[in-house]
Amino acid sequence: MVPGASPGVGLTTIVTVFVVGSAIGSAIPVPAGVGSTEASLIAALLATGIPAAHALRAVLLFRVVAFWVPPAFGIAAARLLRRRGAL
């Protein structure tokens, strides 16, 4: 659950917010939906009663994890494979 969410906001609501927000953000033609997806996700979270500061932190944390964690694992795997001579 998102910190600061109202008691009635559960996992189903958060998943619905993510799906709807991502769909709306993807409707605007920008690479990876940067900017438009964040705005739509924050607006959807605000509509469920989550305070603005919590919604902003949750969306930014989601985007950091979605965009920066996978490349970090890829870089680590590539270095390991190069050391072993498999790449």
C-alpha positions in Angstrom: 0.0 0.0 0.0 1.2 3.5 -0.7 2.2 5.4 2.4 -0.4 8.0 3.3 -3.2 6.3 1.4 -6.7 6.6 2.8 -7.9 3.4 4.5 -10.2 2.4 1.6 -7.3 2.3 -0.9 -6.2 -1.2 -1.4 -4.1 -3.2 -3.9 -6.9 -3.5 -6.4 -7.3 0.3 -6.5 -3.6 0.9 -6.9 -3.4 -1.7 -9.8 -6.4 0.0 -11.4 -4.7 3.4 -11.0 -1.5 2.1 -12.6 -3.3 0.6 -15.6 -5.5 3.6 -16.2 -2.7 6.1 -15.6 -0.3 4.2 -17.9 -2.9 4.0 -20.6 -3.6 7.7 -20.5 0.1 8.5 -20.4 0.8 6.3 -23.3 -1.8 8.0 -25.4 0.5 11.0 -25.7 3.3 10.3 -28.2 6.5 10.9 -26.2 9.3 8.4 -25.8 8.5 6.0 -22.9 5.7 8.3 -21.9 8.1 10.4 -19.9 6.2 13.2 -18.2 2.7 12.4 -19.4 2.7 9.0 -17.6 3.9 10.6 -14.4 1.3 13.3 -14.6 -1.5 10.8 -15.2 -0.4 8.5 -12.5 -0.2 11.3 -10.0 -3.6 12.6 -11.0 -5.1 9.1 -10.6 -3.6 8.7 -7.2 -4.8 12.1 -6.1 -8.3 11.0 -7.2 -8.2 8.0 -4.8 -7.5 10.3 -1.9 -3.7 10.0 -1.6 -2.0 13.2 -0.6 0.0 15.0 -3.3 3.4 14.5 -1.6 2.8 10.8 -1.2 1.6 10.4 -4.8 4.6 12.2 -6.2 7.0 10.1 -4.2 5.3 6.9 -5.1 5.3 7.7 -8.8 8.9 8.9 -8.9 10.0 5.8 -7.0 8.1 3.6 -9.4 9.7 5.3 -12.4 13.2 5.1 -10.9 12.8 1.4 -10.3 11.2 0.8 -13.7 13.9 2.7 -15.7 17.2 2.5 -13.7 17.2 -0.9 -11.9 17.1 -3.1 -15.0 20.1 -1.4 -16.7 22.1 -1.7 -13.5 21.5 -5.4 -13.5 22.4 -5.6 -17.2 25.6 -3.7 -16.6 26.6 -5.9 -13.8 25.8 -9.1 -15.8 27.8 -7.8 -18.8 30.8 -7.1 -16.6 30.6 -10.5 -15.1 30.3 -12.2 -18.4 33.2 -10.2 -19.8 35.4 -11.3 -16.9 34.5 -14.9 -17.5 35.2 -14.5 -21.3 31.6 -15.4 -22.2 30.9 -12.1 -23.9 
